[in-house]
Structures are given as structure tokens and as C-alpha cells.
């Protein structure tokens, strides 16, 4: 039966997922375990719960339950901005003159402007349930910090954010949104932690990185009574919460009997990508259906396409557990590109394992090409996309244009992770013709990877 497909597909409240999907439970090759940085042995629940909330530590280690119930309090919060629309890009298809059918899952319809709120509210809920005073975290472009400040405000928790210095300076308005919701925001690396001072001594004048900010946030959490650390990407627990994106997408597509050929997501630490592809990858692993799944990362920080698959520290200060992942080395300092949320040296262990197993592909794209795609999309579809999201847009356009050349009528789905209204400094650079494309040399990456920890 054929049904007319609307511009925007929304789910009814009764169709909303009541459980998160744990992709790891279906993976034949499980992600390698996190290792204690001192003993190099797999971390235990007791060790993780000294850093994370207890329930989040359980979720981090859970590789057996395919579905985990979403607490009723979180479901109620989700209803304020979910379901997010799945949009048929009719105007873009017409502009490109392509036979491809293009859909995007738009996650920017909340004050934080991104998908990050899906996990922020869950992590804040578990912190409150445990009776904590507050949480610490890092943020790159600022979406995660904004989302967490909103979630903590909702549950009356203190929120302390270490914001990557270059983003702190480039995006003052996003910083002010965090402060409006009651969070304290510190540019990282800073003089407020031992690790921050050490990094500044070793890298004077550095613009910082997510790895630096993570180190400071962890140190602050473990040294402050009644606090725990929360993370906006990379970890298994985050990908679990973000599976709400892919599950809503899958339900909406099934509703109109649409089967995508290609699923595309931007890739930094892995939260959006992992959440979007989860149910599709699950079907692929189980042999039920095949999809072409593409991770898109910046050419300036190409962990998957040019990194090494090995155990590495998740942070620059080397205080967090080690994770087996595609990495450029925990000491790698990416250039100050405008997609701050993608400036992380490594990739989620779950996504790294899937990539190593050949279940998805990865591409890196240059910054100027990304903003060309962002501008084209904004002019046609009426949404100003975030720089991070625009990496996925770039490859979606490339694939649609391939269909134009070959005449294939492929169906393309990509994740539009958020809006770019706090990224006007970046758009200004692009519009003024002052945007640059810095790509690290093989020698720079090799020198960084040469310092990877020796793990048997």
C-alpha cells in the first residue's frame, strides 16, 4: 500500500519508544572493556561508580539487555520536545535535481539546539535519584553544556562545565545560555585544576580540546564530595540514551513503508551517530536487512579515517579509563575548527568495533566544503544547521548527486543534530572568505600515536 509522504513525519504519543535500545547486546564482537588506568585491568562497577552515578555505571557495563526501560520521569521530560520530526527534504531534492529521496531527523527543536538533551536529562535524573549535590562535565561546541545545564536546572542540581577554550571564546552566547540555566562555565584548560595547570605548562597558549576539558571535569568531580562526572558522548551509556533518535526514525519510516539505502551521521565522539544508526545496525548485525552506514568526521580531526585502533586514554590528562578505539592519541591537539563538538581525539568503543568489523564506513571532509553544504541546505530547507550536523549534510549531498549521475533512486537518511544559530562567528568566516582547511600531516598523527600506552 502506497501512502502520500508528508514533509514532516511525527509520531503519535502512543508510538513513542518506552525503552532505549542497547546495540551492544546484539553485537557479535563486543567492544573491548574499559581498563583501569593504573592496573590496566578491566574496570569494575565499584571503580566506575566512583566517577559516574551508580545506575549509569550499570548501563555502561551492560552488554546483555537489548532494551532498557526509560523511567517515567524521563519520558515526561521527553514529551516537552519529542518526538522530533523526520523531514522529507522535497525542496532540496528538487534543487539538486536528483532522483534520490532525502530525509533528515531534526534534533534542534529544543532550547539546547541539539540532540544532547536526550542523554543530559537521563544523566541528571540518575544523579538526582542518587542524592548527589551536582555534576561536572566538559563541552566542546557548547551543545552538551547547554543541554546539561537545562537538565540540572530541572532537577535542582549544581552544574559545573569546563568549556574548550576556543569555543568559550568563539561562542559567548552559548556560554551565556548555560549561565542563564545556573551553570558555572570555565574555559579549559584552566588554572582551577592540577591537570589544567599541567596542560597549560606543557602547551602554553593552547586552544584546548575535549580531552583537556574531560580531564579537568573528572578531577573536579572526584575531588568534590557529593559530585559525579557526566559525559556527553563516547560512552556506552550515552549511545544507549541517544538510541531514542534512531528508534523514532525507524518507527516513522516503517509507518510509511520506507526503507533507507544509506544512513549518515556526523562523528565526533559518537553520540549522535551511535543513536541514529542503532536500530538499523541492529537489523544489519542480525542479518534482517542491509544498509550502507556512513560516519562523517572533520579532516582536521580524522580519528576513524586516519587514526590507530588501539587502547588509549579518553582524556588528555590520562586520569580516565583506557578505551580501545580509533584514536589520534590522547595528546593530539586538533586545529581550532568551527565544529567544536567533533574535536575529540578518539571514537566510541562501540562504533570503533563496528567500523573495525566492516559494518560501516567512514569519510572525512574539509571545513570549507562542510560550510558550502551548510549554506546550500540553509537556503533551500530553511534551517541554519550546526557545523557538526553539516558534516552529515555534506555527504548526503554528495550521495544524492551520485544518484543524479547514475539515475539510481536511493533513499538517504541523515541526522541533523542541531541548529547553528550560536555559530555565526563560523558562518561569518565562511561568508568573508576567511575560512581555512587545516589537515594534520601524517608525521603529526604518527608522532601523537607513537605515545599510545603499551597495553598487551
N, C-alpha and C positions, 0 to 999 in steps of 0.2 A: 504494500500500500504506500503510495507516494503522498506526502503532505507538503504544503507550502511552508517553506522555512522562513521564519521572521528574521528581522535584522538582529534582534536580541532575544536569546532564549533564556528564560528564567525558570527556576524550579518552583513548584508549589512547596509550602511549608512541610507538607506530608512526605515530600520526596527528598527532603534534606537528609544527608547521611547522619546517622546516630552513633557511628563508630569511625575511628580512624583506621586506616589500612596499614599494616606493618609488612612492608615489602620483603624485609629480611627473612620472614618466616617461609616465604616461597622460594627464596634463592637457593639454588643447589650448592653453590660455593658461597659460604657465609663470609662476610667481611672479617678480616683478621682482628683479633681482640685489641683493645687499648692496652698499653703497657704502662706500668708504674715507672716514672722517670728515674727512680733511684734503684729499684731492684730489677727492672726490665722484665718483670713477670706480669701476666695479665692482671689488670686491676680488679679488685673485689668490690662488692656492693658497699662494704664498710668504707673503703677508701674513696669511692665516688661520692658517697653521701656526706663526706666531709667538705666537698666542694659544691655539689648540687643538692637540691631538695631530694628527699628520700624517694618520693614517687617518681621523679624524673630520673633518678639513678636506676630505678627498676626498669623504666621504659628504655633507658639507654642499653641495658643488658638483655632485653627481651628479644629472643630470636625464634620463639616458638608460637606465640599467639598471632594469628593472621589479622585479627581485628581486636581493637581495644575500645571499650565504651568511652564516649565523650561525656564527661559529667554534665548533669543538667544545668548547673550554673554557667558552664561554658557554652552550652547550646543556646541558652537565653541571650548571652552576650553576642554570639554569632548572629542572632536574628536581627540585631541592630544594623548590620551591613551585609549580611549574607542572605540569600545566595548571591554570588557575584555573577554578572551576566556573561554568557558566551555569545560573542558578537560575530555575525556573518559580515565580512568586510566587502559587501557588494560594491561600494564606491571604489575601493582600492582595486578590486578585480577588474572593474571597468576601465580605470585609469591605466592599469598595466596591460590591458587588452590580453589577458591570459585566460586559458580555459580552466586553470586551477581554481578550486574553491578554497577560500581562505577564512579561517575562524580564529578569533583570539579570545582568551579568557582574561577578562579585565579585572584586576585586583586593586585598582586605585580608588574605589568608591568608599573610602573612609578617611578620617582626618589625617591618619598617618601617611596616607597616599600610597600604600603598598600592601603586599601580601603578608608583611611581617607580623601584623596584628594577630593572625591566626595562631601563631605559636606564643606570642607575648602574653596573651590573655590566659593561655593554658599554664605557662610557667609562673605567672603571677598568682594564679589561683592555687597552685600547689604550694607556693611559698606561704601564702596566707593560711592555707589549711594546716600547714606545719607549725604555724605560730611564729614565724620569723618577723623581724623588725623591718627588714628591707633586703634589697638585692643590688648587686653591682653588675655592670656589663660594659661591653665595648660597642662602638658603632662606627661604620665606615662612612657611607654617604649620609647617614643620619636617619634612614627609614626605620631601622631596628630600634635605635634610641628613642625615636618619636613614638613608635608603637608601644615600647615597654613603658615609657613614661605615662602613656594613656592608661595602660593596663594597671600599673601600680597605683595611679590616682584612683581608679575604680575600686581597688581593694584596700586603699589607705596604707600603702606600703611606701617606704622610702626608696628612692631610685637614684643611684649614683652611676653616671655614664662617663666613660672615657672615650672621647671622640677623636678619631685620627686627625692630627693637626691640620693637614692640608684641607680636609673637609670642614673642620671647625672654622677655618679662615675663609673658605670659598662659599660656605653655606650658612651664613649667620642667622637667616630666618628660620631654618630648620632647627638650629640650636635654640632659638627663642621659643619655638613651639614646645620643645622639651621642657624648658624652664617654666613656661606657662602651665604645664601639667604638673609642676612641682619637682622636677628632677634637677639635680646638680650636674653640670656638664664641665668636664675638664679636658683641655686639649692634650693629646698624647703623642709622644712621650712627655711626661711631666716631671716636676720636682717633688711630687707628692708621694712617690713610692720609691723604694730602693731600686727596683728594676728600671723604673723610668729614668732615674738619675744615672744608672749604669749605661743605659742605651744612649742617653744624651752625651755621655762622656766618650763613648765609642764612635758615635755617629753625630758629631756636632752639626747643628743646622738641619737635621733630618726632617722630612715632611711627615714621618711616621708611617705606620702600616697597621693593618688589622692585627697582625701578630704582636706588635708592640702594645696595642691597646688591650688585647686579651690578657697579656702578662700583667699589666697594671691592675686590671679589674679583678683578676684572680687573687693577686697579692692582697688587695684591699679587702676582698671577701673573707679570705681565710684568716686575716688578722683582726677582723672586727666581729665581736660577739653578736649573734643573732642575725647574721647575714649569710647569704649564699650567692654564688655566681650563676648567672644565666647567660646563655649564648644564643645568638640569632640565626646561626647557620651551622653547617658542617656536621653536627652531632646527629646520631640516630633518632634521638627524641624529637629534634626539630623537624626532620624529614617526616616523622610519624604525624606530627600535628599538621604539617603542610599538605599531607595527603588529602585533606578536605578539598584542595584545589582540583586535583586530578579526579577525585570521585565525583564532584559536582559536574566537571567537564564530561566525564564518561556517561553519567546519567542523562545529561542534556543531549548528548549526541545520540545515545540509544533511543531517546524519546522520539527522534525524527529519523531513526534508522540510518544514521550517518556513521560511516566507518573511515577514520582518517588513514591516510597512507603515511604521512610524515608528522611527527610531533617534535616541536622545537622549544628549547628553553635556554635562557642565559645562564651562565655558570660562573659562580664566584667561589662560594663555599659549598653550595649545593641545595639550599633550602627550597627555592622556587622550582628548580629543575627536578629535584627529587620528588617534590609534592605533585607537580604536574604530571610526570610520567608514571607515577606509581602504579595505578591500575592497568595502564597499557603495558608496562613492563611485566607486571604480574601475569597478564594473559600471554605475553611472549615467552616468558620462562616456562609456563605450564603447557606450552605448545598449542594454545587455543587459537591464537591469531598472531600474525606478524606485523610489525610496524618498523618504519625507519625512524629512529630516535636520534636527535642531534643536539649535542651540548655546544653552546657558543660562548667563547671566552675572549677577553681582550688580548690582542697581540702583545701588549705591554706586560701582561702577567699570565703567560700561557702554561699553566700548571699541567694540564692534561696533554696538550699537543707537543710540549717540549720538555716537560718535567720528567722526573725519575719515579718509578713505582717502588717505594721503599718506606720503611718506618722513619718517621720524622716527628719532631716536636710540633705541637699545634700552635705554639706561640714563640715569639722571638726571645723571650726571657728564659725559655726552657724549663718552666715550672709545671706545665700541664702534662697530662699523659701523652705518650707517643702513640701515633696512629699510622697504620700502613695506608699510604695514599699516594696519589700522583702529586709530587711536590717540586718546588724550585729551591727548597732549602729554607729553613725557618729564619735564616738571617737575610733572605732576599728582600731588598727594598725596591719595590716597583716604582716606576716613574709616576709623578702626580697626575695621572689621567683623570678624566672627569667622571668616570664610572666608579666612584669610591667604594661601592658595595661589592665590586669584583676584584678589589686589590688585596687578595689573600693568596698566600704562597702555596696553599695546598687545596685539596678537594676532598669532599666527604668520603669516608672509607667505603660506604655502601656504593656510591656512584663510581668510585675508583675500581672496585671489584667488578662491577658490571661492565665498565669500559675495558678492563683487562680481559674479561671473558668474551669480548667482541659483541656484546649485546647492544651497544650503542656506539655512535661515532662522535668525534669532537672536532670543532673547527675554531680557529682564532681569526679575529677580524680587527682591522685597524680603526682607530678612533675617528678619523675623518670620514671613512666610509660608513661608520655607525651613525654619525650625525647627519650625513646625507640621507640615509634611510629614515631617521627620526623626523627630519624636516618634511620629507615626502609624505610620510604617514600622517603627520600633524595636519598638513594642508588638505589631505583627502578625507581622513577619518574623523577629524575634529577633536582629537585628544593629543595633548602635548606629552609625549612619552618620556619616562625617566631614561637617563643614559644607559643604565643597566638593561632595562627592557629592550632598548633599541638594538642591542646585540642580536636578540632573537628576531627582531623585525628585519634586520639586515639579511639574515639567512633566509627568512621566509620570503622576502622579495626575490632573492637570488633563485630560490627553488621555483617560485611562481614564474619567473622569466624563463627558466629552463623549460617549463611546461609550454610556454609560448613558442619556444623554438621547436619542441618535439611534437606538440599537439596533444600531449597527454593531459587527461583531466584528473589530476591528482587532487586529493583533499589534504590541506595543510592546516594544522592546528598549532598555535604558538601561545606562549604565556606573556601577557602584557602585565608585568609585575607591579607597575605603579606609574604615577604621574611625575612630570618633570618641572613642575611649577616652582620648585625651590632650586632648580638647576640652571637658572637664567644666566649665571656667570659663564657656564659652559656654552650655552647657546650663543651668548654674546661673542665668545672667542671664535666660534664657528662662523657666525654671520660676518664678523670682521676679517675673516680670512687669516686668523692668527693661531688656529689650532694646529698642533704638531702631532706627529706619529712617532713616538719613541718605541723602538723594538729592541729588547735586550740582545746582546750578541751571544753566540754560542759560548764564548770564553767566559762571559759574566755568569751565565747559568751554570757552566761546568765548575767554576770556582765556588759558587754557592753550594752546589750539590756535593762537592768534594768534602764538605764539612758535615754531611749527614752522619747521625750517630751510627756506631757499629752495633748492629743487632743480629744475632745468629738466627 
